[in-house]
Amino acid sequence: MSTKPDFTLTPGEGGDTLVLTGAMLVSTLGALDVRLRAITTPIAQIDLAGVDAIDTVGAWICCRLSRDTGAAIVHAGDGAQRLIDALHRVDDGHEAQTVRLLPVWLRVPANTGDTVVGLLSGAVRVLGFVGQMVIAAGTLLRHPSRIRGKALTHQMELVGVNALGIIGLMSFLVGIVIAQQGAVELQQFGAEVYTINLVGRLTLRELGILMTAIMVAGRSGSAFAAELGTMKLTEEVDAMRTIGVAPMEALVLPRVVATVVMMPLLGVYSAVMGIIGGAFLGQVSLGIPFFTFLTRIRLVVPTYDVWVGLIKGPVFGLIVALAGCYQGMQVKANAEEVGTRTTAAVVFAIFTVIVLDAFFAVFFTEVGWG
Amino acid sequence: MTASEIDTPPAEPTDAAASPDDCLIRVRGLRNEFGSYVVHDNLDLDVRRGEIIGVVGGSGTGKSVLMRSIIGLQIPDAGTIEVLGQSITAVRDDADIAIRSHWGVLFQGGALFSTLTVAENVEVPLREFYPEISEELLAEIAHFKVLLTGLPGDATLKYPSELSGGMRKRAGLARALALDPELLFLDEPTAGLDPIGAAAFDQLIKGLQQTLGLTVFLITHDLDTLHEICDRVAVLADRQVIAVGTIPELLALDHPWIQEYFNGPRGRAATAAWHRASERTA
């Protein structure tokens, strides 16, 4: 093992002589450097005779001392001299630059301002993105041969078919919970039979499509953002452009169209699974036979409840897909941005879907589909 | 890399097998396979202290895989690898490879951490291995390492995405040199650089190698680099290192791939350029 580096100060004429000893290596120098910085007396000479090993960090410390104090370096070995010379050659005399953070009372308003400006310019960019997408869709309608059927069906499989398992299970369980909780409350009025109304209307109208949208945002919206973001980082999107393939047509539209088409289908599927879950619970613990439950659904749920769900589906799908694709295409700098953009896509999609759902609820009640 | 080591001149390349002390990397019977595709089979290689060894071979002959095996990123299917006398292959856990602080690696694209500035990138290995170094010294080390690689001082505050490809390579080299390693692994350092930039990078590596006494393991396709700075060249073909030696030694061999590599149109041009350059200096 190399010896611990140390120093002694010998007073002399015109200033002290700093005698360094031991191994001046990056692995051993940490503490010595702090002590060397504390020296306040003038130094005329730096004596390296006692140094038995030195690397660039050790040489740098000698260099810095000699530069700052004007001291001469003496008794340096060949290797040490070569390192010190090399460092002298490249040293530009500037201090090492570090990022200076603003003090906290300035940083908070600055960050707030940045966020507000970011929100405004973000809104403009979203509008631009939607515009580009509409133009691309128009172009495709005029040249149907350019529609990418393969990409579209592939995305439909990813967004729709592959989600059947998890959405089915989730809806089935939620159906059970609604029926169970509803029955407990309704029993107090002797009205358990209305559990059927509760499950049927709630799943078809609200929960089926809302939970599907949330699940799709988590499954596919995030995937869109991460995929497109990574493709941006690896310059795949630029490569596409140069080949003459419009990323809007090849990447964004298939994803958006697939989600818009699959969302209402998944919503209806989710509602059906929820009703089956309710009927299952009815059979097991409420004494309502399974098929009676299903037949009653037809009588107590108005047809417009199905329409409400079907109308909301494509809108939610559009929001989820747009958020994912837009955020993905905005990635520019680094890997961290892929993460933050993906989070932003999912949070924005879920939040907007819930807000819109509230608007839809008020709207449909007002138009008499209550 | 210490002064005492620098003072001993690098071992002269000889035909005799290097003594165990001079051998920084020793690969024996290495076998790497991906599924049914065998990349290396019974591969042997010695890298001597203080030399720049160039590794060449056609695409897909496993140059990068060999490097990844040596630095412990790829666990070989058979064979042993020793670096600085320590076995890499016997260790299964990444964290146990203590000799990591003795080498620096420059990956093909630089592989800088994209969320950190250049200075922070250089500081990462220092913070990891030597937490007692003060913030001021860390900043100074990052600053002079960046200057050593030929980047301007203000590049330290830039993010990798703000740098050009060549600057990214230099920044990657600065990070590779952060711990003052004895061994430097470079994966195609001059690929993608303009000829002037590539020549400057060659000289930079040669200069650093001479000043710091490094041993350099260099993967390259750049014939000029091979002529200019490599002490020896190892040729990868047929899943093995088929020859190691200086370029004249390799040219004396009668292997079709080596002949085509060094005597093809590009090889001849590089040889001629090298001869002209050495005449001018003579």
Interface residues (C-beta under 8 A of the other chain):
Chain A: S2 A23 L25 V26 S27 L29 G30 A31 D33 V34 R37 V51 D52 A53 I54 D55 T56 V57 W60 I61 R64 G77 D78 G79 A80 R82 L83 A86 L87 V90 D91 D92 H94 E95 A96 Q97 T98 V99 K332 A333 N334 A335 E336
Chain B: M1 T2 A3 S4 E5 I6 D7 S101 S114 T115 T117 A119 L126 F129 Y130 P131 E132 I133 S134 E136 L137 A139 E140 I141 A142 H143 F144 K145 L147 L148 G153 D154 T156 L157 Y159 P160 S161 L177 L179 D180 G207 T211 L212 G213
